[in-house]
């Protein structure tokens, strides 16, 4: 019980609950079923990508091209729809594209030996340029209703993006906690050399983590851009910074070796909900500045908490 009460997940859940109650008290409209459901729908793509980014950062790598990947996937989706491709083909093509983008990043990083931050910085620029070329300076409009169902539809009364997010989150947690691959991610992130001596091939682990992140980014694309009837080239700008922030605040050290999929998902929900909270408390134009300030404070708190944790463990061992 003490371990749960002292965990990052517990702290984030308590903070989230406290903020919801406080804002709900100030403006009861925030607690309406429609408002909360819409918040979950908006948070869905961020949580899905955060799940993949957590696995990748735990392995000791990072991807700052996630927003550009989402934009490129969205452009591909719009291009295929504009040419009358059937929905199953469009969905399959977007997911395949996401996996291939992750594979490219993984090959450049794992096999070519290029640091992942430089690899993904380069691919971010390439993908942004590719997105502009595909879209030709125009927006894709009038997405068909069958496709938009992925972003605005519901099954059994639950929004489809939320259901997809629940599946992705549960699968990511199970892979991270219950499988050999999850153990390999932590081992490689903690010490690639020791992992290699234990029979683990770090390059393969990194490659699989990049591909997984790419596929989840593609899934997020399908439930994100379909929430609107148009696709514009600026989609996903700044998303990578938000995702990395969620991973770090959720309890994953940026150097890897350990982490929490659940904590990262809670942090993603917290940041998305924070934006709506600031709107409901009627801060006006200053809301965006408060949002940035709170983001920075939460990152700082997460870093300080991570630095304090080893000290607490050392004192516990000494005692």
C-alpha positions in Angstrom: 0.0 0.0 0.0 2.9 2.3 0.8 4.4 1.6 -2.6 1.2 2.6 -4.4 0.8 5.8 -2.3 4.3 6.8 -3.2 4.2 6.1 -6.9 4.2 8.6 -9.7 1.0 7.2 -11.0 -0.8 7.8 -7.7 0.5 11.3 -7.5 -0.7 12.1 -11.0 -4.1 10.6 -10.4 -4.5 12.6 -7.2 -3.4 15.8 -9.0 -5.8 15.1 -11.9 -8.7 14.5 -9.5 -7.9 17.6 -7.5 -7.8 19.8 -10.6 -11.1 18.3 -12.0 -12.9 18.9 -8.7 -11.5 22.5 -8.4 -12.4 23.5 -11.9 -15.7 21.7 -11.7 -16.6 23.6 -8.6 -15.7 26.9 -10.3 -17.6 26.0 -13.5 -20.0 23.1 -13.3 -20.2 22.9 -17.1 -16.8 21.3 -17.0 -18.1 18.2 -15.3 -20.9 17.6 -17.8 -20.9 14.2 -19.5 -20.4 15.7 -22.9 -17.5 17.9 -21.8 -15.6 15.0 -20.1 -16.3 12.7 -23.1 -14.9 15.3 -25.5 -11.8 15.7 -23.3 -11.2 12.0 -23.5 -11.6 12.0 -27.3 -9.1 14.9 -27.6 -6.7 13.2 -25.4 -6.9 9.8 -27.3 -4.2 10.4 -30.0 -1.8 12.0 -27.5 -2.2 9.0 -25.1 -1.7 6.5 -28.0 1.5 8.1 -29.2 2.7 8.5 -25.6 2.4 4.7 -25.1 4.8 4.1 -28.0 7.1 6.9 -27.0 7.4 5.5 -23.5 8.6 2.1 -24.8 11.1 3.8 -27.0 12.5 6.2 -24.3 12.7 3.3 -21.8 15.0 1.5 -24.4 17.3 4.5 -24.3 16.3 6.1 -27.6 14.1 9.1 -28.5 12.0 10.2 -31.5 11.4 13.9 -32.1 9.7 13.3 -35.5 6.4 12.1 -34.0 4.4 15.2 -35.0 5.9 15.1 -38.5 5.0 11.5 -38.8 1.4 12.2 -37.9 1.2 15.0 -40.4 2.7 12.8 -43.2 0.3 9.9 -42.3 -2.5 12.4 -42.4 -1.4 13.7 -45.8 -1.2 10.2 -47.2 -4.7 9.5 -45.8 -6.1 12.6 -47.5 -4.3 11.8 -50.8 -5.7 8.2 -50.9 -9.2 9.4 -50.0 -9.1 12.1 -52.8 -8.3 9.3 -55.3 -11.3 7.2 -54.2 -9.4 4.4 -52.4 -11.6 2.1 -50.3 -11.6 2.6 -46.6 -9.9 -0.7 -45.6 -7.0 0.1 -48.0 -6.7 3.6 -46.6 -6.5 2.3 -43.1 -4.0 -0.4 -44.0 -1.8 2.0 -46.0 -1.6 4.5 -43.1 -0.7 1.8 -40.5 1.9 0.3 -42.9 3.3 3.8 -43.6 3.6 4.4 -39.8 5.5 1.1 -39.4 7.8 1.9 -42.3 8.6 5.4 -40.9 9.5 3.8 -37.6 11.6 1.2 -39.4 13.5 3.9 -41.2 14.3 5.7 -38.0 15.3 2.5 -36.4 17.6 1.4 -39.2 19.4 4.7 -39.3 19.8 4.7 -35.5 20.4 1.0 -34.7 22.4 -0.1 -37.8 24.0 3.1 -39.1 24.9 4.2 -35.5 23.4 7.8 -35.9 22.2 9.1 -32.5 18.4 8.9 -32.5 17.9 12.6 -31.7 19.9 13.5 -34.9 18.2 10.8 -37.0 14.7 11.9 -36.0 15.6 15.6 -36.4 16.5 14.9 -40.0 13.4 12.8 -40.7 11.2 15.4 -39.1 12.4 17.9 -41.6 12.1 15.4 -44.5 8.5 14.4 -43.5 7.4 18.0 -43.1 8.6 18.8 -46.5 7.0 15.6 -47.9 3.7 16.5 -46.3 3.8 19.9 -48.0 4.6 18.2 -51.4 1.7 15.8 -51.1 -0.8 18.4 -50.1 0.5 21.0 -52.6 -0.3 23.9 -50.3 -4.0 23.0 -50.1 -6.2 21.2 -47.5 -7.9 17.9 -48.0 -11.6 18.5 -47.4 -14.9 16.5 -47.2 -13.6 13.3 -45.6 -16.2 10.6 -46.2 -18.6 9.7 -43.2 -17.3 6.2 -43.1 -13.8 7.4 -42.5 -14.9 10.1 -40.1 -16.5 7.4 -38.0 -13.0 6.5 -36.7 -12.8 9.9 -35.1 -16.4 10.8 -34.1 -18.2 7.4 -34.0 -19.2 5.4 -31.0 -19.7 1.8 -30.1 -22.0 0.8 -27.3 -22.3 4.5 -26.3 -18.5 4.9 -25.9 -16.6 7.1 -28.3 -14.5 5.0 -30.7 -11.3 6.9 -30.2 -11.5 6.2 -26.4 -12.1 2.5 -27.1 -9.1 2.4 -29.4 -7.0 4.2 -26.8 -8.0 1.8 -24.1 -6.9 -1.2 -26.3 -3.6 0.5 -27.2 -2.9 1.4 -23.5 -3.8 -2.1 -22.2 -1.6 -3.7 -24.9 1.3 -1.4 -24.3 1.1 -2.0 -20.5 0.9 -5.8 -21.0 3.9 -5.7 -23.4 6.0 -3.5 -21.1 5.2 -5.3 -17.8 4.4 -8.9 -18.8 6.5 -9.9 -21.8 10.2 -10.7 -22.5 10.3 -7.7 -24.9 9.3 -5.4 -22.1 12.2 -6.8 -20.0 14.5 -6.4 -22.9 13.5 -2.7 -23.3 14.4 -2.0 -19.7 17.6 -4.0 -19.8 18.9 -2.3 -23.0 17.9 1.1 -21.7 19.7 0.6 -18.4 22.9 -0.8 -19.9 23.2 -1.9 -23.6 26.6 -3.6 -22.8 25.2 -5.6 -19.9 22.1 -6.5 -22.0 24.4 -7.7 -24.8 26.4 -9.8 -22.4 23.1 -11.3 -21.2 22.3 -12.4 -24.7 20.1 -9.5 -25.8 20.7 -7.8 -29.1 20.2 -4.0 -28.4 19.9 -3.1 -32.1 16.9 -5.5 -32.5 15.2 -4.1 -29.4 15.7 -0.5 -30.6 14.4 -1.4 -34.0 11.3 -3.0 -32.6 10.7 -0.1 -30.3 10.9 2.4 -33.2 8.5 0.3 -35.4 6.0 0.0 -32.5 6.1 3.8 -32.0 5.6 4.4 -35.7 2.6 2.0 -35.8 1.0 3.6 -32.7 1.5 7.1 -34.3 -0.3 5.8 -37.4 -3.2 4.6 -35.2 -3.3 7.9 -33.5 -3.5 9.6 -36.9 -6.6 7.6 -37.8 -8.5 8.6 -34.7 -7.1 12.2 -34.7 -7.5 13.8 -38.1 -10.8 12.1 -38.7 -12.3 14.1 -35.9 -12.5 17.0 -38.4 -13.8 17.0 -42.0 -10.6 18.6 -43.3 -6.8 17.8 -43.1 -4.3 20.7 -43.1 -0.6 20.5 -43.4 0.1 22.0 -40.0 -1.4 19.1 -38.1 0.9 17.7 -35.4 3.1 20.7 -34.9 4.7 20.6 -31.4 3.2 17.2 -30.7 6.5 15.6 -30.2 7.4 18.0 -27.4 4.1 17.4 -25.7 4.5 13.6 -25.9 8.1 13.6 -24.5 6.9 15.9 -21.7 4.1 13.4 -20.9 6.6 10.5 -20.8 9.0 12.3 -18.5 6.3 13.7 -16.2 4.8 10.2 -16.2 7.9 8.7 -14.5 10.2 7.7 -17.3 13.8 9.1 -17.1 14.9 10.6 -20.3 18.0 8.3 -20.3 15.8 5.2 -20.2 16.1 2.0 -18.2 12.8 2.2 -16.4 9.4 3.9 -16.8 5.6 3.7 -16.6 3.2 3.4 -19.4 0.3 4.1 -17.0 2.0 7.2 -15.6 2.7 8.6 -19.1 -0.9 8.1 -20.1 -2.1 9.9 -16.9 0.3 12.7 -17.7 -1.1 13.0 -21.2 -4.6 13.1 -19.9 -3.5 15.7 -17.4 -2.0 18.0 -20.0 -4.8 17.8 -22.5 -7.4 18.3 -19.7 -5.3 21.3 -18.4 -5.9 23.2 -21.6 -9.7 22.8 -21.3 -9.6 23.6 -17.6 -7.9 27.0 -18.3 -10.6 27.8 -20.8 -13.4 26.9 -18.3 -11.9 29.2 -15.6 -12.1 32.0 -18.2 -8.5 33.2 -18.2 -8.9 34.6 -21.7 -5.8 35.2 -23.8 -3.5 34.6 -20.9 -4.6 30.9 -20.8 -1.9 29.9 -23.2 0.8 31.5 -21.0 -0.5 29.8 -17.9 -0.5 26.5 -19.8 3.1 26.9 -20.8 4.1 27.9 -17.2 2.3 24.9 -15.7 3.9 22.6 -18.2 7.4 23.9 -17.2 6.7 23.6 -13.5 5.5 20.0 -13.9 8.6 19.1 -15.9 10.8 20.6 -13.3 8.9 18.8 -10.5 9.3 15.5 -12.4 13.0 16.0 -12.8 13.5 16.9 -9.2 11.5 13.9 -8.1 13.6 11.6 -10.3 16.8 13.0 -8.8 15.5 12.6 -5.3 14.4 9.0 -5.7 18.0 7.6 -5.8 18.8 9.5 -2.6 15.8 8.0 -0.9 16.8 4.5 -2.0 20.4 5.0 -0.8 19.2 6.2 2.6 16.9 3.2 2.8 19.7 0.7 2.0 22.0 2.4 4.5 19.4 2.2 7.2 
